[in-house]
Amino acid sequence: MDTLNIYSSGATPEYLAGHYMLQGASSMLPVMALAPQENERILDMCAAPGGKTTYIGKIILITHITNNYC
């Protein structure tokens, strides 16, 4: 019989394997305030693990994201 595994917030096997990460409002609000536009160049100097940079990329639909770690 299969057992039911209950995980704490985000601690599923997929999360622990690095398939996805949770992003809080604290990472989304600065991007919303920045209001990035297509063809802008944005340098995120503290992009570890890259949540804000990924969100910026999603908004402006860029295909190449480079993370510069602090």
Summary of the structure (lengths in Angstrom):
residues: 70
radius of gyration: 15.6
end to end distance: 47.7
largest distance: 54.7
contacts: 117
relative contact order: 0.16
helix: 34%
strand: 0%
